């Protein structure tokens, strides 16, 4: 199983969340204060069950079980038709309908077909997708950059993508080149310019060229 390396700030935030939750103040249930610079204006009270912060000048809204999008003035610009929706990233929002997922643009047009079992939002110019229990990555035009043939994959980190095929791990570049072959028995995503990997019983660190740079045995 992949174990992406977590920054210390993420670990601190996790324990802070536990502390607050045990104090009967749940951050997961908290509603953010509606800063007019972060939320659309002009929405009548009760128009939607939930209004999310603006992202790329559009805001997700939910009414009943459906999602749509409003602009900064609170005007509904993408109809409430989706079963699931995420914020816009790189001019694309991942949406789901009838248990299939794809991406729309800011006009609401489907620009990456809703044919995938699951999609993730764009990170570093790539979107992770799942199809028939296999994983790969698309660019904003919907072109496969990393083939949808892997058994596991992590989102890009420092322009490198960690994947697993069978029992072996390796790394693609964000351009779709297999930069580091799938030779490792276990691996973490890149962090601070290096990735921790295991071959057999030996753990060590590699650089983006696949060279051992720390804890090398030879």
N, C-alpha and C positions, 0 to 999 in steps of 0.2 A: 504493500500500500504506500502511496506517495505521502511524503511528509514535508510539505513546503516550509521553508525556514521562516519563522515568525519574528518580526522586529520586537524589541523589548517593549516599545510603546503599545503594541497590540496585546502583549501579555498583561501589561499594567492595566489596560482598559478592561480586559476580561475580569480581572480580580476586582476592579472598581465596580463593575456592573454587579458582580456577586454581592459585594458589600452593601451596595445601595438596595438591591432586591431584598436581601434579608432584613433590611430596615423598613420593609413594607413600602418602599418607593421604587417602583419598577420603571426603569428607563425605557423598556420595551413598550410600555403602555403610555408613556408620557407624550402629550401633544405639544409640539414646539410653538413658541410664541410667534404669532404671524407678523413678522417683519415685512413691511410693504416692499422692501427691496428683494425679498426672497420668495414672496408669495404673490400671486395675482391679486389685483384689486377689483372692486366692483362686483363681487359675487354675493348675491343675496343669501342671507342666512337660511340654511336648510336646503339650498339648491342641490348640494351633494353630500353624501355621507362622509367623504373624506377628500381633502384637498392637499396635495403634496407640494413641496417646495419647487420653485422654478428650476429648470435645467435647460440650458440653451434656449431660454426665453419661452419655454412651454412648460406647463404644469400638468401632471397626471391628476385626474379626478376619478372618483368612484361613486357610483350610485347603484344601490342594490348589489348585484354581483358583476356589474359591468364597468369597464374602464374606458375613458376617453381622455382628451387633452384640451386645455384652455390656454389662451394666450395671456400676456401680461395684464390685459384689461379685463380678463375674466370671461371673454367670449369663447364659447365652445367652438373649436376649430377642427377637431377630430372626434367624430361621433362616439357615443358610449356603446361600443359593440364588442369589445374584446373581453375575453375571460380573464386574461392577465396582461399586465403591461409594466414596463420599466421606464426609467427616465431616459431622455435622449442623450446620446453620446456619439460624437462624430456624425451628427445630423441623422442618426438612426435610433429608433426605439424598438426594442424587442417586444413582441406581442404574441399572444396565444389565442387560438380560437379552435374549438372542437378538438382539444388535446393535441394540436399541432402548433409549432412555433415558427416565427420568421421575423422580419423587420419591416418597419414602415419609415417613410420620410416625413418631413414636417407638413406635407399636404395631406397625409393620411394614406398615401398610395403605398401598396405593398411593393417593396423594391427587392426584397429577398424572400422568395416564396415560403409560405407557411407549410413546409414539408418536413420539418425537423421535429424530433421527439422532445428536444429541449435546446434552448439557446441561452447564451450568456452575453451580457453587454460588451461593447467594444472596449478593449484595453490595449493600449499601445498600437492601435490600428488594426487589431485582429479581434474577431468574435469566435469564441469556442462554441461548437455545435455538437449535438449528439444525434446519431441516426443509426437505428438498428443495433444499439449497444456499442457503437464505435464512435470515436471522437476525432475531430479535426478542427480546422480554423479557416474562417472566411475573411476576405477583405470587405470594405464597405459596398463594393459592387456585387457582392455575393459569390465571388470567385474563390474556389478552394485554394488556399495558399499552403496549408499543411493538410495532407490527405486525410480523409475521414476513414481511417483504418486502424486507429490505435485503441488499445483497451483502457487507457487512462491518459489524462492530460491535465496539466495545470495552466492557468492563464499566464500570459507573457510576464516575465520579470527581467528587467534590465535587457530587454530586446532578445531574450532567449526563452524558448518554450520547452518545458520538461514533458516528455511523453514516455509511455510504457507500451511495449508490444510483447505479448506473452509474459515472460518473467524478466525481461531486460529493459533498461532505461537508457535514454539518450536525450539529446537536445537539438532542436531546430532553431535556426535564426528566425527573426520576424519576417524575413524575406522568403522563407520556405525552404531554405537549404538545410540539409541534415549536417549541422556543423560538428556535432560530437556523436559518433556512432553509438548505437544501442548496445553497449558492452557492459553496463553496470548492473549489479544485483539490487541496488537501492540507490536513491538519489534525492536530493533536495533542490529546490529552485535556486537560481542565482540570487545572491545578496551581497552587496558591497564588493562586487566584482569577482566573486568566487562561489563555487557550489560544492557542497559536501556530498561525497559519493562513496559507495562501497563496492569492492570487488572481492568476492570470497569473504574472508574474515577481516579484511583490511579496509579501514576507513581513512579517507584523505580528502584534500581539497584540490579542485582543478580550476583553471582559468577558462576563458571563453574559447580558447583554442584546444581545450581538452587536455592540457598539460598539467601534470601534478605540480602544485606550488607550495603545498604545506602537508606535513605529516607523511611525506613520501617514504616508502620502505627501501627504495633503491637510490 
